[in-house]
Amino acid sequence: MSAPVPSASARPWAIAAALFSLYVIWGSTYLAIRFALEGFPPFLLGAIRMGLAGALMYAVLRATGTPPPTRTQWRQLWWLAIFMVLLSNGLVNYAEQEVSSGMAAVAVASMPLWAALFALLRGQRPSGNEWVGLAIGFAGVLWLNAGSSLTGTPHGMIALLIAPVAWAWGSIWSRGRDLPTPFMSAAGQMLCGSVWMLGAALANGERMTQWPSLDAVLALGYLVTFGSIIGFTAYIWLLQHVRPALATSYAYVNPPIAVLFGVLLANEAFDLHELGAMAVILVGVAIITLARSKPR
């Protein structure tokens, strides 16, 4: 699948606003998940979030004339939602029961490293700089998981290892598949993913034993509106108007933003070990992103 061609009609202020949405909004969703978990169990939270966001997007798209997915495309969306929704967002929700929101964001920052590795398995040979970025990034992942607070939360550590791998695999697997338009694909994935999440919630024995607090409900509303609808819309728009390297730069901007929100609003603490590992991971991701932005 060819890369999107940047559009000359994009105004600088619009690009800046879209990047702000990805950097700040997506960076803040990790803390919003933590607040929402105070009133909702993890997979049920994901089911409600994705179900509401997917239904709203689907209704708006159909009302504006966007054709629905075909039967074949629905089958592809069902499979894709396992990786892009259940095993990514669902496991991040699960992990944040045990680890801080900032730590979850740092661990998920390894996603571009796995994406580059899976692209290699599909025959896309990395350049020399990409190999350097992969080596540095994975060294940071090993460092993070070797001696940080993740070692005391084995379930959270496993979940945060699987989540970025699943997102990366789903991103690579989706290339060349018969899928609907990008916005309809997002809506369909969220709808299918909400069903998978509900199944995981039932399998995990999750129940709502009491009414959630107002803070948890507000956090859920923020995740639906800003995290799932506005944030993803901004991402798709950027892919159509700027170089992919700039659109995907959120991968190494979200972690420090998430850490900052966690420190300021939730009194989360990080030691030098964790901050050092984050810096190493982000250096590796930045090298890979810059290498891919250069023409071969």
C-alpha positions as CSV (number, residue, x, y, z in Angstrom):
1,M,0.0,0.0,0.0
2,S,1.5,3.3,-1.1
3,A,2.0,6.1,1.4
4,P,-0.4,9.0,1.4
5,V,0.6,12.0,-0.7
6,P,0.9,15.2,1.4
7,S,-1.7,17.7,0.4
8,A,-0.7,21.2,-0.4
9,S,-4.1,22.6,0.8
10,A,-3.4,21.9,4.4
11,R,-3.0,25.1,6.4
12,P,-0.2,25.3,8.9
13,W,-2.6,26.1,11.8
14,A,-4.7,23.0,10.9
15,I,-1.7,20.8,11.0
16,A,-0.6,22.3,14.3
17,A,-4.0,21.7,15.8
18,A,-4.1,18.1,14.6
19,L,-0.6,17.4,16.0
20,F,-1.7,19.0,19.3
21,S,-4.6,16.6,19.4
22,L,-2.4,13.6,19.0
23,Y,0.4,14.8,21.3
24,V,-1.7,16.1,24.2
25,I,-5.0,14.3,23.9
26,W,-3.6,10.8,23.2
27,G,-0.9,11.5,25.8
28,S,-3.6,12.3,28.4
29,T,-5.7,9.2,27.7
30,Y,-3.4,7.1,29.8
31,L,-4.3,9.1,32.9
32,A,-8.0,9.2,31.9
33,I,-7.9,5.4,31.8
34,R,-6.6,5.3,35.3
35,F,-9.4,7.6,36.6
36,A,-12.0,5.6,34.7
37,L,-10.8,2.4,36.2
38,E,-11.8,3.7,39.6
39,G,-15.4,3.1,38.5
40,F,-15.3,0.5,35.7
41,P,-13.4,-2.9,35.4
42,P,-10.8,-2.9,32.6
43,F,-12.4,-4.8,29.8
44,L,-15.9,-3.6,30.5
45,L,-14.5,-0.1,30.4
46,G,-13.1,-0.8,27.0
47,A,-16.3,-2.4,25.8
48,I,-18.3,0.7,26.8
49,R,-15.8,3.2,25.4
50,M,-15.3,1.5,22.0
51,G,-19.0,0.6,21.7
52,L,-20.1,4.3,22.2
53,A,-17.4,5.8,20.1
54,G,-17.9,3.2,17.3
55,A,-21.7,3.6,17.2
56,L,-21.4,7.4,17.1
57,M,-18.9,7.4,14.3
58,Y,-20.8,4.8,12.4
59,A,-24.1,6.7,12.6
60,V,-22.5,10.0,11.5
61,L,-20.7,8.3,8.6
62,R,-23.8,6.6,7.4
63,A,-25.9,9.8,7.7
64,T,-23.3,11.6,5.5
65,G,-23.4,9.0,2.8
66,T,-20.4,6.8,3.6
67,P,-21.2,3.2,2.4
68,P,-21.1,0.5,5.1
69,P,-18.5,-2.3,5.1
70,T,-19.2,-5.2,2.8
71,R,-19.5,-8.7,4.3
72,T,-15.9,-9.5,3.4
73,Q,-14.8,-6.2,5.0
74,W,-16.7,-7.0,8.2
75,R,-14.8,-10.3,8.5
76,Q,-11.5,-8.5,8.1
77,L,-12.6,-5.9,10.7
78,W,-13.6,-8.6,13.2
79,W,-10.1,-10.2,13.0
80,L,-8.3,-6.8,13.0
81,A,-10.2,-5.7,16.1
82,I,-8.6,-8.5,18.1
83,F,-5.2,-6.9,17.7
84,M,-6.1,-3.2,17.4
85,V,-8.7,-3.1,20.2
86,L,-8.8,-6.1,22.5
87,L,-5.1,-7.0,22.8
88,S,-3.9,-3.3,22.7
89,N,-6.4,-1.0,24.4
90,G,-7.9,-3.8,26.5
91,L,-4.5,-4.9,27.9
92,V,-3.5,-1.3,28.6
93,N,-6.6,-1.0,30.6
94,Y,-5.8,-4.2,32.4
95,A,-2.2,-3.2,33.1
96,E,-3.1,0.2,34.5
97,Q,-4.8,-1.6,37.5
98,E,-1.3,-2.3,38.6
99,V,1.1,0.2,37.0
100,S,1.0,4.0,36.7
101,S,-0.4,5.7,33.6
102,G,3.0,7.2,32.7
103,M,4.7,3.8,32.9
104,A,2.0,2.3,30.6
105,A,2.7,5.0,28.1
106,V,6.5,4.4,28.2
107,A,6.0,0.7,27.7
108,V,3.6,1.2,24.8
109,A,6.2,3.5,23.1
110,S,8.0,0.4,21.9
111,M,5.2,-0.1,19.3
112,P,7.2,1.3,16.3
113,L,10.0,-1.0,17.1
114,W,7.8,-4.0,16.8
115,A,6.2,-2.6,13.6
116,A,9.6,-2.3,12.0
117,L,10.4,-5.9,13.0
118,F,7.2,-7.2,11.6
119,A,7.8,-5.2,8.4
120,L,11.1,-7.0,8.1
121,L,9.4,-10.3,8.3
122,R,7.2,-9.2,5.3
123,G,10.3,-8.5,3.2
124,Q,10.7,-4.8,3.9
125,R,14.4,-4.7,4.6
126,P,15.4,-1.9,7.2
127,S,18.1,0.6,6.3
128,G,21.3,0.8,8.4
129,N,19.9,3.6,10.5
130,E,16.7,1.6,11.1
131,W,18.8,-1.3,12.4
132,V,20.5,1.1,14.8
133,G,17.2,2.4,16.0
134,L,15.9,-1.1,16.5
135,A,18.9,-2.1,18.6
136,I,18.7,1.0,20.7
137,G,15.0,0.8,21.2
138,F,14.9,-2.8,22.2
139,A,17.8,-2.2,24.6
140,G,15.6,0.4,26.3
141,V,12.7,-2.1,26.4
142,L,14.9,-4.7,28.1
143,W,16.2,-2.0,30.5
144,L,12.7,-0.9,31.4
145,N,11.5,-4.4,32.1
146,A,14.6,-5.5,34.0
147,G,14.7,-3.3,37.0
148,S,11.8,-0.8,37.1
149,S,8.5,-1.0,39.1
150,L,7.2,-3.3,36.4
151,T,9.1,-6.2,38.0
152,G,6.8,-6.1,41.0
153,T,3.7,-6.3,38.8
154,P,4.1,-9.4,36.7
155,H,0.6,-9.3,35.2
156,G,0.9,-5.7,34.3
157,M,4.3,-6.3,32.8
158,I,3.1,-9.1,30.6
159,A,0.1,-7.0,29.5
160,L,2.3,-4.1,28.5
161,L,4.6,-6.4,26.6
162,I,1.7,-7.8,24.6
163,A,-0.2,-4.6,23.9
164,P,2.3,-2.8,21.6
165,V,3.2,-6.1,19.9
166,A,-0.5,-6.6,19.1
167,W,-1.0,-3.0,17.8
168,A,2.1,-3.3,15.6
169,W,1.1,-6.7,14.2
170,G,-2.4,-5.4,13.5
171,S,-1.0,-2.3,11.7
172,I,1.2,-4.4,9.5
173,W,-1.3,-7.2,8.9
174,S,-4.0,-4.7,7.8
175,R,-1.8,-3.4,4.8
176,G,-3.3,-4.6,1.5
177,R,-6.4,-6.0,3.1
178,D,-9.9,-5.3,1.8
179,L,-11.0,-2.7,4.2
180,P,-13.5,0.2,4.0
181,T,-12.6,3.9,4.0
182,P,-10.3,4.9,6.9
183,F,-13.0,6.5,9.1
184,M,-15.5,3.7,8.5
185,S,-12.7,1.2,9.2
186,A,-12.1,2.9,12.5
187,A,-15.8,2.8,13.4
188,G,-16.1,-0.8,12.4
189,Q,-13.0,-1.8,14.4
190,M,-14.3,-0.1,17.5
191,L,-17.7,-1.8,17.1
192,C,-16.2,-5.2,16.6
193,G,-13.7,-4.6,19.4
194,S,-16.4,-3.7,21.8
195,V,-17.9,-7.1,21.4
196,W,-14.5,-8.8,21.9
197,M,-14.0,-6.6,25.0
198,L,-17.4,-7.6,26.3
199,G,-16.5,-11.3,25.9
200,A,-13.2,-10.7,27.7
201,A,-15.0,-8.9,30.5
202,L,-17.4,-11.9,30.9
203,A,-14.5,-14.4,30.8
204,N,-12.6,-12.3,33.4
205,G,-15.7,-12.3,35.7
206,E,-16.1,-8.5,35.6
207,R,-19.3,-7.1,37.1
208,M,-20.5,-3.6,38.0
209,T,-21.2,-3.9,41.7
210,Q,-21.9,-0.3,42.3
211,W,-22.6,3.0,40.5
212,P,-19.3,4.5,39.2
213,S,-18.2,7.9,40.6
214,L,-18.7,11.1,38.7
215,D,-14.9,11.3,38.1
216,A,-15.0,7.9,36.5
217,V,-17.9,8.7,34.3
218,L,-16.3,12.0,33.2
219,A,-13.1,10.2,32.4
220,L,-15.1,7.6,30.3
221,G,-16.8,10.5,28.4
222,Y,-13.4,12.1,27.8
223,L,-12.0,8.8,26.4
224,V,-15.0,8.3,24.1
225,T,-15.1,11.9,22.8
226,F,-11.5,13.1,22.8
227,G,-9.5,9.8,22.8
228,S,-11.4,7.7,20.4
229,I,-13.3,10.1,18.1
230,I,-11.3,13.4,18.0
231,G,-7.9,11.9,18.4
232,F,-8.3,9.2,15.8
233,T,-9.9,11.6,13.3
234,A,-6.9,13.9,13.7
235,Y,-4.6,11.0,13.1
236,I,-6.4,10.0,9.9
237,W,-6.5,13.6,8.7
238,L,-2.7,14.0,9.2
239,L,-2.0,10.8,7.3
240,Q,-3.7,12.5,4.3
241,H,-1.9,15.9,4.6
242,V,1.6,15.4,6.0
243,R,4.4,12.9,5.7
244,P,3.8,9.7,7.6
245,A,6.9,10.3,9.8
246,L,5.3,13.5,11.2
247,A,1.9,11.9,11.6
248,T,3.3,8.9,13.6
249,S,5.6,11.1,15.7
250,Y,3.0,10.8,18.5
251,A,4.7,7.5,19.4
252,Y,7.6,9.3,21.0
253,V,5.8,12.4,22.2
254,N,3.0,10.7,24.1
255,P,5.2,9.1,26.8
256,P,6.7,12.3,28.2
257,I,3.3,14.0,28.0
258,A,1.7,11.1,29.8
259,V,4.4,11.1,32.5
260,L,4.0,14.9,32.9
261,F,0.2,14.5,33.4
262,G,0.7,11.6,35.8
263,V,3.2,13.6,37.9
264,L,1.1,16.8,38.0
265,L,-2.4,15.4,38.4
266,A,-2.0,12.0,40.0
267,N,1.2,12.3,42.1
268,E,2.9,9.5,40.1
269,A,6.6,9.1,40.8
270,F,9.4,7.9,38.5
271,D,13.0,7.1,39.4
272,L,16.1,7.6,37.3
273,H,16.0,4.0,36.1
274,E,12.6,4.4,34.5
275,L,13.3,7.8,33.0
276,G,16.6,6.6,31.6
277,A,14.9,3.6,29.9
278,M,12.2,5.9,28.5
279,A,14.9,8.2,27.0
280,V,16.6,5.2,25.4
281,I,13.3,3.8,23.9
282,L,12.4,7.2,22.5
283,V,15.8,7.7,20.9
284,G,15.4,4.4,19.2
285,V,11.9,5.3,17.9
286,A,13.1,8.7,16.8
287,I,16.0,7.2,14.8
288,I,13.6,4.8,13.0
289,T,11.1,7.5,12.3
290,L,13.7,9.9,10.8
291,A,15.2,7.1,8.8
292,R,11.8,6.3,7.3
293,S,11.1,9.9,6.5
294,K,14.1,10.0,4.0
295,P,13.5,8.7,0.5
296,R,15.3,5.5,-0.4
